[in-house]
Amino acid sequence: MPFAPLNSLLDLCCGTGAAIQALEGLYDHAVGIDFSRGMLDVAGKGAEKRAVDFVLGNALSLPFKRSFAMIVSFGAFGHILAQEQPRMISEISQALKPGGRFVFVTSEMPSIRSRSYWLSRGADAATQIRNWVLKPRFDMYYLTFLLPEAKNLLEDIGFNVQVHRPFPKPFERLRLVVATLESS
């Protein structure tokens, strides 16, 4: 799905900055935010040649108000616990300009009979055991922020949500979600 050029983009939980690089040419200025200094160090390599800033910060406490035309996040929702998701969406809504879009990829819950369901649940159990034994905690869970719950949460906070199915096999289960913040 093509998007019109943007003046401002935020990559939420940007990691190594891969999304910002992939979307280069779509924005005039981009910001990547992540709570990992190591990830930001990798993301910043070569960024001086682009209109990009990288910020150490938390998706649950964004330092931006009405700053971005689009916020994207890819592959980071496993770090956000289910009880923290409403706060994350609230922070995103505060960082977007009116009419701004939050774009991400998710899916629906796989069948309980599927291999992917049981592999994901096994990885989640291993993470919980790891966190009981080792400190500091490391939260990375699978099958989080899925449809239809994510859509409902976004709509409850004031987004108009469109779900697209643009991906071919073997990724046909994935959905591209474009949530537009309603102008107030």
SVG drawing of the C-alpha trace seen along z (x, -y; Angstrom):
<svg xmlns="http://www.w3.org/2000/svg" viewBox="-14 -19 42 48">
<polyline fill="none" stroke="black" stroke-width="0.4" points="0.0,0.0 1.6,-3.3 1.7,-6.2 2.1,-9.9 5.3,-11.6 5.4,-12.6 7.1,-15.5 7.6,-13.5 7.9,-9.8 8.5,-8.1 9.7,-4.5 8.5,-3.2 10.9,-0.7 13.2,-1.2 15.8,1.3 18.6,1.2 16.7,-1.4 15.8,1.1 12.3,-0.4 13.6,-3.9 16.1,-2.8 13.4,-0.8 11.1,-3.8 13.7,-6.3 12.3,-8.7 8.9,-8.6 9.7,-11.2 11.5,-14.5 12.6,-13.8 12.4,-10.7 13.0,-9.8 13.7,-6.4 13.1,-5.7 14.2,-2.7 15.2,-1.8 18.3,0.0 21.4,-2.1 23.1,0.7 20.4,0.9 20.5,-2.9 24.3,-2.8 23.8,-0.3 20.9,-2.4 22.9,-5.6 25.7,-4.3 25.3,-6.1 22.4,-8.1 24.3,-11.4 23.7,-11.2 20.0,-11.1 17.4,-13.4 17.1,-11.0 17.5,-11.3 17.7,-8.5 16.4,-8.9 16.8,-6.8 13.3,-6.4 10.4,-4.3 7.3,-3.5 5.2,-3.8 6.4,-7.4 7.0,-9.2 8.6,-12.7 6.6,-13.9 3.3,-15.8 1.5,-16.1 4.8,-15.8 4.4,-13.1 2.4,-12.5 3.1,-8.7 4.3,-6.3 5.4,-2.8 6.4,0.2 7.5,3.5 8.5,6.5 8.4,4.8 5.0,5.6 6.3,8.6 8.2,6.3 4.9,4.6 3.0,6.6 -0.8,6.9 -1.6,4.7 0.7,2.0 -0.9,1.9 -3.6,-0.8 -0.9,-3.0 1.2,-2.5 -1.7,-3.4 -2.4,-6.4 1.2,-7.6 1.0,-7.0 -2.2,-9.0 -0.5,-11.9 2.6,-11.8 0.6,-11.9 -0.7,-15.0 -4.4,-15.0 -5.2,-12.8 -1.8,-11.1 -1.4,-7.3 -0.1,-4.5 1.1,-1.7 2.1,1.8 1.9,5.5 0.1,8.1 -2.1,11.1 -4.9,13.0 -4.4,15.7 -3.3,18.9 -5.3,22.0 -4.6,23.9 -4.0,26.8 -1.2,25.1 2.5,25.5 3.1,21.8 0.7,21.5 2.5,24.1 6.0,22.9 5.0,19.4 3.5,20.6 6.6,22.6 8.8,19.6 6.6,17.5 6.8,20.2 10.6,20.3 10.8,16.5 8.7,16.6 10.9,19.3 14.0,17.3 12.5,14.2 11.8,16.2 15.5,17.4 17.5,14.5 17.5,10.7 17.0,8.3 13.7,9.3 13.6,9.6 10.1,9.3 9.7,10.8 6.5,12.6 4.8,13.9 1.2,13.7 0.7,10.2 -1.2,7.2 -3.2,9.3 -6.4,8.7 -9.2,8.2 -8.2,7.0 -5.6,4.5 -8.2,3.0 -10.8,2.7 -8.2,1.0 -7.2,-1.5 -10.9,-2.3 -11.6,-2.8 -8.9,-5.4 -10.1,-7.3 -8.5,-5.7 -10.2,-4.8 -8.7,-1.4 -8.2,0.3 -6.9,3.8 -5.2,4.8 -4.1,8.2 -1.2,7.3 1.2,10.1 1.8,13.2 2.6,16.7 4.2,17.7 3.2,14.5 -0.5,14.5 -1.5,14.6 0.0,11.1 -2.1,8.0 -1.0,4.4 -2.9,2.2 -3.3,-1.5 -4.9,-3.3 -5.7,-7.0 -6.1,-9.3 -9.4,-11.0 -9.1,-14.8 -10.6,-16.5"/>
</svg>
